[in-house]
Amino acid sequence: QEWTEMAAKVAGPGRFTQLAMGGGQTVEAIQMLKQASQNREWLLLKNLHLVVAWVTDLEKEFTNLSPNEGFQLWLTSEPHAAFPSILLRSSLKVTFQAPPGMKKNLLRSFDMWSPEAFNEHSNLEATIRFILAWFHAIVQERRTFTPQGWVKFYEFSTADLRAGGDVIAAQCAHGTPDWDTVLGVFANAIYGGRLDNDYDIRILDTYLQKYFNNQMLGEGNIKLTKDIELPKVKDARNKHEVCMGTIQKLTEVDSPDLFNLPPNAARMVQKNAAMKMIEALGKLKDVSETGSGAFNREAWAVKLKPLFTLWASLTENHKEIFDAKDPPKKELSPLSSFVWMEADIAHQLVTRVNAVMQELQKIVAGTALLTQKIHVTATYLMAGDVPVSWDKAWEGPENIQMWLRYVAQRAVALQEWLKLDEAGTLLSSSIRLNHVFRPITFLNAFRQETARQSGQALDSLILDCAWGEGATVEGAAVSIKVEGLLITGASFDGTSLQELQSDSPGLSPCPICKLAWVLNPKSQGNVVKVPCYLSSSREKLLCGLNVPCNGDIPSWILSGFALLLEQ
């Protein structure tokens, strides 16, 4: 929208065109390029990161043009490693990153709404527009706290605010808005259409219900935060100025409580940023030391020795993980089948890794020849990354040392699982779900086991839980004890959730959790469903579990707390 307004002023009305790439418009883009160059017009091609392979063709077409004066080609792209460097070097580059913070966000919104136009709105519409701008700033700036605020960086944009303003204008034309319509459009189209995580959708719905209701339009002082009140535009000569006065009361730096996040959320963001920086610096060091990738025996020995040592320390006392085991000849239950398949995955992984480690040790010792395949694998290892073939076998951490630790840990643990299964005591033992490669598949196998033993239909069973060593799940035909769960964003003692302080640790252990698939989960009083993710990155969701809590459930939802299998 900003580009359109600028192009209309500089190039002139009707003398500019634009096209969003990504859906097979490459031929149309070339035609538009030629037409614009001859007609002295401006052309904007957007989202080139979606068609990076085609950009070289665009570059050739552009080089062969004989454009008339006044022609300009504008391109937009997100960062992409494969974007042609020659085109970058020959272009004037502008990087746009909006300044962070609620205050700056709200100021941008009110800069977009001219004082003259805003002051012409009714008191009702002006108030709701401020609420919309506040809500828009909340959902955008909450991204600072990803993955606790949102699990990923969603592309909320100025276009969402404009669309929301259009909805508000249409609704206010007939008096008090139909809030069900407003919430429905915002949740299912404008803002919610960008979300792909059910628990992020729940957060968005909670914010919508918090801000868009008749109570926000009532008399008296309406608190947006403990220090900021909703501006009172009624009878004001300059509604825009009143709203700007409220915005100026905000601080330059946002505190987590603005977003209903725990006080230690900012410290967690800083810690994650520091860890990413350290990892990036480590990779730069690895790349510089690896050089061009040509074989250098001494350099390879130095780079690979830590991995040889690590793998030996992880496996030297557990040689049994390299021995293949055949499952029993009898028909296996769903859980037993799962355990044996996991053990087979573990055996294949450790066998593959061990063979590569032994081969590389021979190569650096000069007793074996280097092949192209092993060269590619070694290049990944020396850069601190997981080889592609290994990552396809099991998608774990990106760091190779962490990946090796997790593989060895699971391989050793699954040997114990096999013993428990053979003894028929798996269901009565405490287990850790981060000891298997496919915890989501484990829950499905556990569901099948329950359906078989209870005689209930598989799709009628619902996952339920109870907390504590002696807890039981009512109506459970089969249950299992899970230990080692972690919680972030809150603490939990087995009885109720507790709020965190600014110096609280980012993760804390949970009590033992009894899991069961039941037909009709029993009411447990004041509980909130908490997402349980495989790791702190929150990229993969395992399930949702009910946790008892005190106080306001919407506040707990907005706190972004979650259960994790491992850090």
Salt bridges, closest charged atoms under 4 A:
GLU5 OE2 - ARG162 NH2 3.85
GLU78 OE2 - HIS49 NE2 3.83
GLU125 OE2 - HIS121 ND1 3.35
GLU125 OE2 - ARG129 NE 3.00
ASP160 OD2 - ARG194 NE 2.91
ASP196 OD2 - LYS152 NZ 2.75
GLU229 OE2 - LYS223 NZ 3.87
GLU252 OE2 - LYS103 NZ 3.21
GLU252 OE1 - LYS104 NZ 2.66
ASP286 OD1 - LYS303 NZ 2.70
GLU289 OE2 - LYS285 NZ 2.82
GLU289 OE1 - LYS303 NZ 3.44
GLU320 OE2 - HIS318 ND1 3.65
GLU342 OE2 - ARG438 NE 2.56
ASP385 OD1 - LYS283 NZ 3.12
GLU395 OE1 - LYS540 NZ 3.62
GLU416 OE2 - LYS419 NZ 3.55
GLU469 OE2 - LYS481 NZ 3.39
GLU483 OE2 - ARG432 NE 3.87
GLU566 OE2 - ARG410 NH2 2.80
